[in-house]
Amino acid sequence: MSECVTRFALGLEYNGSDFSGWQRQGATAPVTIQKIVEEGLSKVAGQSVLTVCAGRTDAGVHATQQVVHFDSFVDRGSKAWTVGVNSQLPSSIRILWVRQVAADFSARFSAVARRYVYVIRDCEVSSVFLNGTVTHIARKLKAEAMHEAAQVLVGEHDFSSFRAAGCQSNSPNRNVEKISVVRKSNYVVITVVANAFLQHMVRNIAGTLIAVGRGDYPSSWVKIVLEQRDRTKAGATSPPHGLYLTGVSYSPKYALPERSVAPPVLAGFV
């Protein structure tokens, strides 16, 4: 990389409802978050800017703390990279912070952990105001049973049972540091922290735990599903709009903001 090029990391949040996921697609493909962000950065930089993200979220999935890196021949300063770029973005995408980082930093490969939160509202009638930001289930779930069942997923395992058929990862193994299921009033919140995730992994885990929460299966069923390493044995893939990428962790040497941001729908609960 040229000595004249500077690498930057930025944090951003977005409501993914109106986008076909993070990853840039073809010129005539549906609009993606990466495409919109790169266009905004390119206008401010006065050059073509390409980005690399920490986690490629699916269509309809949100982020309260996505991390991205990009290279630029110019440094427009923190205000331009935030306020200036935000003026080029739709209201559903916002850059939160920008930091200059070392040339060896990678938003994807330098990350040591990612945190996802899946939000379920379990009540008889869905809310028009929460449409697209939570998953609605019209019956009460047994959150404690879901939490108990989820603990067998902690540690390093082959997560083939929770992997999308189209997943391109070379290995199905992932290390889950923590998984919890808690009730907060009319919400059931699933939090998963891992070194990395397979495609649809959190949504497939959520669907499996929801089946336990409904009483369709005992808590011990999740261990059986995990050990079978067969996607067809697990629960259905849960809808994308209840899922949020809420934090990405890096080595302290990069001096990036270390924080996990709860989904706004849970304000006052977490």
Secondary structure, DSSP 8 states (H G I E B T S, - for coil): --TT-EEEEEEEEE-GGGSS-SS---TTS---HHHHHHHHHHHHHTS---EEES----TT-EEEEEEEEEEESS---HHIIIIIHHTTS-TTEEEEEEEEE-TT--TTTT--EEEEEEEEEESSS--GGGTTTSEEESS---HHHHHHHHGGG-EEEE-GGGS-TT---S--EEEEEEEEEEEETTEEEEEEEES---TTHHHHHHHHHHHHHTTSS-TTHHHHHHHHT-GGGS-----GGGEEEEEEE--GGG---------GGGTTT-
